[in-house]
Amino acid sequence: MPWARNITNIDDGIFRTINGNSDEMIGIGRCMKAGFPCSRVDVTNAKYDAVIDIGNSKLLRVQIKGTGGGSVSFTGGSRSGQQVNRNVAQRTYRYTEDDIDLILAVDSTNGDCYIIPVADIAQWGNTKSLSRLQNYKENWDILRRLAEED
């Protein structure tokens, strides 16, 4: 069953921000439930939203992407909503290994998580449908494998 969404009819622009924040919290909580200490980065507009301690003195920089539309974006820097000035120059960029180590996509409709190493997106476009990311869905072993690298 899908989760309830905006049942109080908050303004759409404000709700987008609230929904994005809740997706981050869900992603962080899911990491912790999987057994990985995880902390939110409280720097607005940072390139990553959280860090995950995967052991062996390794921290991963994680970009958490909420999705309710069936696909995940691999870009950052763009915002939408009434509160954003559309006359400002485009700031959108594609995530690379210089920015983050991992994308954690959270399905806003049910909380499913997709654990995607940023190295894997190098050959893809700017978005990918969840249906094509099934091998990443709830695949927490990816974090264990990353801990074993190096």
N, C-alpha and C positions, 0 to 999 in steps of 0.2 A: 504494500500500500504506500503510495507517495506521501511524503511529509506535508503537513499544512504549510502554506506560504502566504504571508502578508494578509492574514485574516482580519487585521485591524485597519487595512487600507491606508497604510503610511504612503506618503508621496513616493512615486516610482524612483526618482533619483536618490532619495534618502534610503529607500529600501535596498537599492543596489549596493550601497555602501554597507549597510547592516548585513545583508546576505553574504557579501564577500568576507566580512569579518567573521561571521558564523562559520563559513566554509573553512577559514583558517583554523578556528578553534576546533572544529570537527576533525580536521586533518591532524592537528597536534595531538588531540585526544586519542585518535586511532593509532598513531605511532606509539604513544605511551602504552596503550592496551596491548600492542604487539610486543612490548617489552623493551622498547628503545626510548631512553630518556630524550625528551624533546622540549625545546624552549622557543617561545615566540620572540622575534626580533622586533622591538618596539621603536623602530626608526621608520617614520612615514616615508614612503617612496624608495625604500631600500630595494636592491635587486633581489633580495631573498627575504622570505617571511619568517623562517624558522631555522634552527640548527638541530640536527639529530646526532646524538652520541651513539656511534655504532660500535664502540669498543676499540681496543688497540690504540688508544689515544687519538682517535679520528672523529672529527666533527664534519658533518655534511651540511652544506648550504642548500636550503630547500626553498623553492618557489612553489607556493600552494595555489593551485588554480581551481576555482569552483566552476562547475559546468552544469547547466540545467537544460542545455540545448542539444546534447548528444555529441559534442565535439570539444576538443581541448585546443586552446591557443598556446603557441610556443613563443609568443611575443609579449613584451611589456612596454610600459611607458604611455599607453593610451588610456584615457578615461572617458566615460560618457555620463550623461545626465545633465540636468538643467544647470547645475552649479559649475560646470566646466565652460571656460571661455573657448569657443570654437575658432576664434581669430588668432590664436597662438599657433606658432609653427609646430608641425608634427614632431613628436618625440618618441614615436614607436621604434623599438629595436627588437631583434631576435635574440633569445637567450643562447649563450655559449658557455663553454667550460670556464671561461674567464669570469663569468657572472655567478654561476650556480653549479651544483653537482647533481641535483635531482629536481625533477618536477613531480609533485604529489598532486594529482588531479583528484578532486572530490566531486562525486556526482551529487549535486544539490538536492536531487529528488529522493535519494535513499541512503546517502553516506558511503557508498562504495568508493574505495580508494584504488588509484592506479599509480604504481610506483615506477617512474620512468627516469632512468639515468639520462642526463643531458647529452651524453655522448651518443645515445641512440637516436636523438632527434636530428643529428647533423645532416642526414640524407633525406629528411622529410620536408614537406612544405611548412607553412606557418600554422596549420591546424591539422588535426587528424580526428576522425570519428572514433567514438568509444568502441564501436563494433569492431574496429580494426586494431584495438589495443587490448584485446582480451588476454593475451599472455602476460600483461602487466597488472591485470585486475586482481587485487588482493594478494599479489605475489610479494609478500614480505621477505621471502628468501633473498630477493635482490639486495636488500640491505645487508644481510649476512655475507653475501658474496662480495659486496663492496668493502666490507670490513676485512676480508681476507686478501684483497689486492694490495700490492706494493710489498 
